[in-house]
Amino acid sequence: MRYSALALLRHALSGNRHWPRAWRDPAPKRRYDVVIVGGGGHGLATAYYLASLHGLRNVAVLEKGYLGSGNVGRNTTIIRANYLLPGNEPFYAHSLRLWEGLEQALNYNAMVSQRGVINLFHTDGQRDAFARRGNAMRLAGEDAELLDRDALRRLVPFLDFDNARFPILGGLMQPRGGTVRHDAVAWGYARAADALGVDVIQHCEVTGVRIEDGTVKGVDTTRGPIDCGKLGLATAGHSSRTAAMAGLRLPIESHVLQAFVSEGLKPFIDQVVTFGAGHFYLSQSDKGGLVFGGDIDGYNSYAQRGNLATVEHVMESGVAMLPALARVRVLRSWGGIMDMSMDGSPIIDRTPIRHLYLNCGWNYGGFKATPASGWCFAHTIANDAPHELNAAFRLDRFATGDLIDEGGRGAQPNLH
Ligand SMILES: Cc1cc2nc3c(=O)[nH]c(=O)nc-3n(C[C@H](O)[C@H](O)[C@H](O)COP(=O)(O)OP(=O)(O)OC[C@H]3O[C@@H](n4cnc5c(N)ncnc54)[C@H](O)[C@@H]3O)c2cc1C
């Protein structure tokens, strides 16, 4: 069924007793043309674009938990396309354009809110670097505005402009950046893919990858073996483990990243704001809670919770940027497992194994990439060749040295 105002009214009048399931709960079939491992945002988006753009409908998404249990339902919901490097910016620009039409395409309210993303700068050198980035964004057709101190103060008056250590000189703003309700993205893609015939199978963990003569033949799962023509891995923080099932060792480390939500407050911060003198970012949800986060915990882990030292560090950074935060109570926090690549950029590519495809290396920033990642991964799988938008996200760049080091920080996951 289509969701609409009329449907809402009709169901309200009948006591909301007749809403159909958003997606089916199918048993796994013996064989699919394409199997995608991982029912996060990227896996579900890939399945949706395989079906809607490439006509591939005998497709399954296998998810070991429930939809939204991974990072897609754990992130701080920020979307933006404010990159510098040519390998990155066109890809994220495409993603932002897909976000802009997503709710209509999926017929699902994902609460896409283009409220603006502002990156603060605190030194002259940082202002120059941000001006350069803003110019690169504009050259790529994106929107960017360099705000001076007064213009910034009019938008976000509560910041600590005169902080003795980190005085705020201005900010680089992307007005079309913003937030999207994270788990609605998983649900929207799942529902739309299901409507096109894709089997979205929850509680089905892949435990092995079957390969014969260098070609993928299928997977073993907790719900039995499944054959497939092509196999896509989109398992984010678990990528090293699923790739190891196919004998691949990835240039990826898994790290915990925490997120925090405060008690509900009256509207007081309209944009997404990121601190330039430490790793801290903040927005306010439609329910009033402040949503924020900071650095990864800094050690390898598969636990979906973090440690107190990082909590303290995030809070300190937040209070340095916005002193009023010191009076706010934190209600909830959690962790997600990040697939940190060695240059901070993702991988969407074929692998040395025929018909095995890889989507990983999303670091802190894979949520905003969800639509373009699914779009490009579907293209790569359907055509057995990358699209020009993901041509730079090659797996072999770590061997050839053709890295996409957006931050210019080298192979240090904690600095990306
Ligand atoms: C706290 C936090 C804040 C973040 N904030 C932002 C942000 O503001 N903006 C942004 O752009 N990005 C952000 N990110 C990053 C972003 O959430 C991730 O990069 C992105 O969600 C990863 O892609 P995904 O949605 O497909 O991952 P996931 O949702 O993690 O999907 C992977 C799925 O694979 C499944 N899986 C793993 N192994 C198997 C197996 N063997 N068999 C079957 N299924 C398997 C997992 O259960 C999981 O559901 C944040 C992440 C965290 C943790």
The ligand as a Gaussian input file, in Angstrom:
#p B3LYP/6-31G(d) Opt

LIG

0 1
 C       27.749000       6.474000      17.137000
 C       27.834000       6.607000      15.642000
 C       27.613000       7.851000      15.075000
 C       27.692000       8.003000      13.684000
 N       27.342000       9.195000      13.153000
 C       27.293000       9.342000      11.811000
 C       26.796000      10.538000      11.236000
 O       26.352000      11.438000      11.934000
 N       26.812000      10.658000       9.889000
 C       27.279000       9.671000       9.084000
 O       27.293000       9.853000       7.880000
 N       27.698000       8.483000       9.594000
 C       27.702000       8.299000      10.936000
 N       28.104000       7.100000      11.472000
 C       28.577000       6.033000      10.594000
 C       27.448000       5.245000       9.947000
 O       26.447000       4.948000      10.890000
 C       27.996000       3.951000       9.345000
 O       29.140000       4.238000       8.571000
 C       26.982000       3.264000       8.422000
 O       25.728000       3.141000       9.070000
 C       27.516000       1.879000       8.038000
 O       26.735000       1.253000       7.059000
 P       25.434000       0.326000       7.397000
 O       24.288000       1.213000       7.708000
 O       25.223000      -0.564000       6.242000
 O       25.949000      -0.454000       8.671000
 P       25.172000      -1.409000       9.678000
 O       23.831000      -0.853000      10.032000
 O       26.109000      -1.690000      10.794000
 O       24.922000      -2.696000       8.783000
 C       25.755000      -3.835000       8.721000
 C       24.900000      -5.015000       9.072000
 O       25.595000      -6.220000       8.782000
 C       25.109000      -7.187000       9.681000
 N       26.041000      -8.326000       9.695000
 C       27.325000      -8.350000      10.126000
 N       27.840000      -9.569000       9.995000
 C       26.876000     -10.343000       9.442000
 C       26.812000     -11.705000       9.062000
 N       27.846000     -12.545000       9.220000
 N       25.638000     -12.174000       8.528000
 C       24.567000     -11.347000       8.352000
 N       24.590000     -10.057000       8.716000
 C       25.723000      -9.556000       9.241000
 C       25.064000      -6.432000      11.014000
 O       24.227000      -7.069000      11.961000
 C       24.539000      -5.074000      10.566000
 O       23.140000      -4.947000      10.726000
 C       28.031000       6.902000      12.856000
 C       28.246000       5.647000      13.453000
 C       28.130000       5.492000      14.830000
 C       28.334000       4.145000      15.443000

